[in-house]
Amino acid sequence: MAKKKKSLYPKPPKKTGLRAWLRRRKLRTRRSLAVDISLMVFLGLFGLFSLFPLIYTVVSAFKPMSEIFIFPPRLTVDNPTLDNFFDLSFILESFDVPLSRYIYNTAVITGLGTLGTVMLGSLAAFALAKYTFPGSKVMSEMIVYALMFSSSVTAIPNYLIMTYLGLVDTYWAVILTAIGGTLGLYLMKNFIGQIPDSLLEAATIDGANEFTIYWKIIMPLCKPAWITLIILSFQQMWGTTGGVFIYSEELKPVSYVLSQLVSGGIARTGVSSAVSLIMMLVPVAVFVISQSNVIETMSTSGMKD
């Protein structure tokens, strides 16, 4: 094996220790040490404050009724119990439709809705970001404007469209309205726009067609973006209750059933706490697994050399 040539200008060894760290910090910033410590303490307290709802939800699911209504709320449990989950299972067993059917409906709606949002959003974003055609600029501006409208504004038009297509009381009424959202398209378009055109031109010269470029170049480079889109779409579809689109009890998702249990009054406060924990676990687990890609998406501002 060929030996590596030694550099004519070798780098000096990196010093370690407290004095070296303080010297590097002084060169990097003019902030005092007291300001850095104060900033770290502030961020730590803010992080604990942000975790309070999460911790309180977990703790409340294992509290007996006698401890749930204690004021001020406490983050500890004196007598932990599983009665809330047992009561939840007992109530679900009294339904005409089994719980497995509700879970199946949620899996179908969430899976197809998330897949459709990612695929349609990335394909449309690829065309808008890398190709120029009549009306492309107008479409890009319309996408930005559409982000300003809430779901309540588009509820009536969506219902009229689904009624005209005959898709009311089907899975597709919920799935298609979610796929038609513009957030994923906007996110993917901005990320794909950072990919150098020279990379796509080189692939075209090598004989790759548009779909090959999309699947083997665009999607791998945009992995943080579409994983972030999967998380956002998954959270939206996981919490959907079917709205005004699904009326058949056999097609209702599990979130609808759990929301009906919560509306049972004060007597079901413990069950409500257990429901909140169950509905929170899956989205939180998905987010924790993909956290690094989400942070990369939010912090990326250009392609690295």
C-alpha positions as CSV (number, residue, x, y, z in Angstrom):
1,M,0.0,0.0,0.0
2,A,1.2,3.5,-0.9
3,K,2.1,5.6,2.1
4,K,0.4,8.9,2.5
5,K,2.6,11.9,1.9
6,K,3.2,14.1,5.0
7,S,1.8,17.6,4.7
8,L,4.3,20.4,4.4
9,Y,2.2,22.4,6.9
10,P,1.2,20.0,9.6
11,K,-1.6,21.1,12.0
12,P,-0.5,21.9,15.5
13,P,-1.8,19.4,18.1
14,K,-5.1,20.3,19.6
15,K,-4.7,21.3,23.2
16,T,-7.1,19.9,25.8
17,G,-8.0,21.0,29.3
18,L,-10.0,23.7,30.9
19,R,-7.6,26.5,30.0
20,A,-7.6,25.5,26.3
21,W,-11.4,25.3,26.3
22,L,-11.7,28.8,27.9
23,R,-9.2,30.1,25.3
24,R,-11.2,28.6,22.4
25,R,-14.4,29.9,23.8
26,K,-13.0,33.4,24.1
27,L,-11.9,33.3,20.5
28,R,-15.3,32.0,19.4
29,T,-17.5,34.4,21.3
30,R,-17.3,37.5,23.4
31,R,-20.0,36.3,25.9
32,S,-18.8,36.0,29.5
33,L,-18.9,32.7,31.3
34,A,-21.7,34.0,33.6
35,V,-23.9,34.7,30.5
36,D,-23.3,31.1,29.2
37,I,-24.2,29.6,32.6
38,S,-27.3,31.8,32.8
39,L,-28.4,30.8,29.3
40,M,-27.9,27.1,30.1
41,V,-30.0,27.4,33.3
42,F,-32.7,29.3,31.5
43,L,-32.9,26.7,28.7
44,G,-32.9,23.9,31.2
45,L,-35.8,25.4,33.1
46,F,-37.7,26.0,29.9
47,G,-37.2,22.4,28.9
48,L,-38.6,21.2,32.2
49,F,-41.5,23.5,31.8
50,S,-42.2,22.0,28.4
51,L,-42.1,18.5,29.7
52,F,-44.7,19.2,32.4
53,P,-47.8,18.3,30.3
54,L,-46.1,15.1,29.1
55,I,-45.1,14.0,32.6
56,Y,-48.5,14.9,34.0
57,T,-50.3,12.9,31.3
58,V,-48.3,9.8,32.1
59,V,-48.7,10.2,35.8
60,S,-52.4,10.9,35.7
61,A,-53.1,7.6,33.8
62,F,-52.0,5.7,36.9
63,K,-53.7,7.8,39.5
64,P,-56.8,6.7,41.4
65,M,-59.9,9.0,41.3
66,S,-59.0,10.3,44.8
67,E,-55.7,11.8,43.5
68,I,-56.8,13.0,40.1
69,F,-58.7,16.0,41.5
70,I,-56.1,17.2,44.0
71,F,-55.3,20.8,43.6
72,P,-52.6,22.0,42.8
73,P,-51.8,19.1,40.5
74,R,-48.9,16.9,41.6
75,L,-46.4,15.0,39.5
76,T,-46.3,12.1,41.9
77,V,-48.6,9.1,42.6
78,D,-49.1,7.9,46.2
79,N,-51.1,4.8,45.3
80,P,-50.5,3.9,41.6
81,T,-53.2,1.7,40.0
82,L,-54.2,0.2,36.7
83,D,-57.9,0.5,37.3
84,N,-58.2,3.2,34.6
85,F,-57.0,0.8,32.0
86,F,-59.2,-2.0,33.3
87,D,-62.2,0.3,33.2
88,L,-61.3,1.3,29.6
89,S,-61.1,-2.3,28.4
90,F,-64.4,-3.1,30.2
91,I,-66.2,-0.2,28.4
92,L,-64.7,-1.2,25.0
93,E,-65.9,-4.8,25.4
94,S,-69.5,-3.5,25.7
95,F,-69.4,-2.0,22.2
96,D,-71.1,-3.7,19.2
97,V,-68.0,-3.2,17.0
98,P,-64.8,-4.9,18.4
99,L,-61.7,-2.7,19.2
100,S,-59.7,-4.6,16.5
101,R,-62.0,-3.2,13.8
102,Y,-61.3,0.4,15.0
103,I,-57.6,-0.3,15.1
104,Y,-57.7,-1.7,11.5
105,N,-59.6,1.4,10.3
106,T,-57.0,3.7,11.9
107,A,-54.1,1.7,10.4
108,V,-55.6,1.9,6.9
109,I,-56.4,5.6,7.1
110,T,-53.0,6.5,8.7
111,G,-50.9,4.3,6.4
112,L,-52.5,5.2,3.1
113,G,-52.8,8.9,4.0
114,T,-49.2,9.2,5.1
115,L,-47.9,7.3,2.0
116,G,-50.0,9.4,-0.3
117,T,-49.0,12.6,1.3
118,V,-45.3,11.8,1.0
119,M,-45.4,10.5,-2.6
120,L,-47.7,13.1,-4.1
121,G,-46.0,15.9,-2.2
122,S,-42.5,14.9,-3.2
123,L,-43.4,14.3,-6.9
124,A,-45.2,17.6,-7.2
125,A,-42.4,19.4,-5.3
126,F,-39.8,17.9,-7.7
127,A,-41.6,19.2,-10.7
128,L,-42.1,22.7,-9.2
129,A,-38.6,23.0,-7.9
130,K,-36.6,21.7,-10.8
131,Y,-38.7,22.4,-13.9
132,T,-40.1,25.5,-15.5
133,F,-43.4,25.3,-17.3
134,P,-46.3,27.7,-17.9
135,G,-48.0,28.6,-14.6
136,S,-45.3,27.2,-12.4
137,K,-44.7,30.4,-10.6
138,V,-48.4,31.0,-10.0
139,M,-48.8,27.5,-8.6
140,S,-45.9,28.1,-6.2
141,E,-47.4,31.3,-5.0
142,M,-50.8,29.6,-4.6
143,I,-49.2,26.9,-2.4
144,V,-47.8,29.6,-0.1
145,Y,-51.2,31.3,0.1
146,A,-53.0,28.0,0.8
147,L,-50.9,27.6,4.0
148,M,-52.7,30.6,5.5
149,F,-56.1,28.9,5.4
150,S,-57.1,26.7,8.3
151,S,-58.9,23.4,7.9
152,S,-62.2,24.9,9.1
153,V,-62.2,27.2,6.0
154,T,-61.9,24.3,3.6
155,A,-64.3,22.0,5.4
156,I,-67.4,22.9,3.4
157,P,-65.6,22.7,0.0
158,N,-64.0,19.4,0.9
159,Y,-67.3,18.0,1.9
160,L,-69.0,19.1,-1.3
161,I,-66.3,17.6,-3.4
162,M,-66.4,14.3,-1.6
163,T,-70.2,14.2,-1.9
164,Y,-70.0,14.9,-5.6
165,L,-67.4,12.1,-6.0
166,G,-69.6,9.7,-4.0
167,L,-66.8,9.1,-1.4
168,V,-68.6,10.1,1.8
169,D,-68.7,7.4,4.4
170,T,-65.5,5.8,2.9
171,Y,-61.9,5.8,3.9
172,W,-61.0,7.8,0.8
173,A,-62.9,10.8,1.9
174,V,-60.5,11.3,4.8
175,I,-57.4,10.1,2.9
176,L,-57.9,12.4,-0.1
177,T,-58.6,15.5,1.9
178,A,-55.4,14.9,3.9
179,I,-53.3,14.2,0.7
180,G,-54.6,17.5,-0.8
181,G,-52.9,19.5,1.9
182,T,-50.1,21.9,0.9
183,L,-47.8,21.8,3.9
184,G,-45.9,18.7,2.7
185,L,-45.6,20.1,-0.8
186,Y,-44.2,23.4,0.5
187,L,-41.7,21.6,2.8
188,M,-40.4,19.2,0.1
189,K,-40.2,22.0,-2.6
190,N,-37.9,24.1,-0.4
191,F,-35.7,21.2,0.4
192,I,-35.5,19.9,-3.2
193,G,-34.7,23.4,-4.4
194,Q,-31.4,23.2,-2.5
195,I,-30.1,20.3,-4.6
196,P,-27.7,21.5,-7.3
197,D,-29.0,21.3,-10.8
198,S,-25.6,20.1,-12.0
199,L,-26.2,16.9,-10.1
200,L,-29.4,16.3,-12.0
201,E,-27.8,17.2,-15.3
202,A,-25.0,14.7,-14.7
203,A,-27.6,12.0,-14.1
204,T,-29.5,13.0,-17.3
205,I,-26.3,12.7,-19.3
206,D,-25.7,9.2,-17.9
207,G,-29.1,8.2,-19.3
208,A,-31.4,8.5,-16.3
209,N,-35.0,9.5,-16.9
210,E,-37.0,11.8,-14.6
211,F,-38.5,9.1,-12.4
212,T,-35.0,7.5,-11.9
213,I,-33.6,10.9,-10.9
214,Y,-36.5,11.3,-8.5
215,W,-36.3,7.9,-6.9
216,K,-32.5,7.4,-6.8
217,I,-31.2,10.9,-6.3
218,I,-33.9,13.3,-5.1
219,M,-35.5,11.0,-2.4
220,P,-32.2,9.8,-0.8
221,L,-30.9,13.4,-0.6
222,C,-34.2,14.6,0.8
223,K,-34.5,11.8,3.5
224,P,-34.7,14.3,6.4
225,A,-37.5,16.2,4.7
226,W,-39.7,13.3,3.8
227,I,-39.2,11.7,7.2
228,T,-40.3,15.0,8.8
229,L,-43.3,14.9,6.5
230,I,-44.1,11.4,7.6
231,I,-44.2,12.4,11.2
232,L,-46.4,15.4,10.6
233,S,-48.8,13.5,8.4
234,F,-48.8,10.5,10.8
235,Q,-49.7,12.7,13.7
236,Q,-52.5,14.3,11.7
237,M,-54.0,11.0,10.5
238,W,-53.5,9.2,13.8
239,G,-55.7,11.8,15.6
240,T,-58.4,12.1,13.0
241,T,-61.9,11.1,14.1
242,G,-63.4,10.8,10.6
243,G,-65.1,14.2,10.9
244,V,-68.2,14.6,8.8
245,F,-67.0,12.1,6.2
246,I,-67.5,8.8,8.0
247,Y,-70.8,7.9,9.6
248,S,-70.7,4.1,9.6
249,E,-69.7,2.7,13.0
250,E,-67.6,-0.1,11.3
251,L,-65.5,2.5,9.5
252,K,-64.8,4.8,12.5
253,P,-61.1,5.1,13.6
254,V,-60.0,4.4,17.1
255,S,-59.5,8.0,18.0
256,Y,-63.3,8.6,17.5
257,V,-64.2,5.8,19.9
258,L,-61.7,7.0,22.5
259,S,-63.0,10.6,22.2
260,Q,-66.5,9.3,22.9
261,L,-65.3,7.6,26.0
262,V,-63.8,10.9,27.3
263,S,-67.2,12.7,26.9
264,G,-68.7,10.5,29.6
265,G,-68.5,13.0,32.4
266,I,-66.5,13.3,35.6
267,A,-67.0,9.6,36.3
268,R,-64.7,8.7,33.4
269,T,-61.9,11.1,34.3
270,G,-59.6,8.2,35.0
271,V,-60.5,6.6,31.8
272,S,-59.9,9.8,30.0
273,S,-56.4,10.0,31.4
274,A,-55.7,6.4,30.2
275,V,-57.0,7.4,26.8
276,S,-54.8,10.4,26.6
277,L,-51.7,8.3,27.4
278,I,-52.6,5.7,24.7
279,M,-53.2,8.3,22.0
280,M,-49.9,10.0,22.9
281,L,-47.6,7.0,23.0
282,V,-47.6,6.2,19.3
283,P,-46.9,9.7,17.9
284,V,-44.2,10.3,20.6
285,A,-42.5,7.0,19.7
286,V,-42.5,7.9,16.0
287,F,-41.1,11.3,16.8
288,V,-38.3,10.0,19.1
289,I,-37.2,7.4,16.5
290,S,-37.0,10.1,13.7
291,Q,-35.9,13.0,15.9
292,S,-32.4,13.5,14.3
293,N,-33.9,13.8,10.8
294,V,-36.4,16.4,12.0
295,I,-33.7,18.5,13.5
296,E,-31.6,18.2,10.3
297,T,-34.6,19.3,8.2
298,M,-35.3,22.4,10.4
299,S,-31.6,23.4,10.5
300,T,-30.5,22.8,7.0
301,S,-30.2,25.9,4.9
302,G,-28.0,24.7,2.0
303,M,-26.1,21.9,0.5
304,K,-22.7,21.1,2.1
305,D,-19.6,21.0,0.0
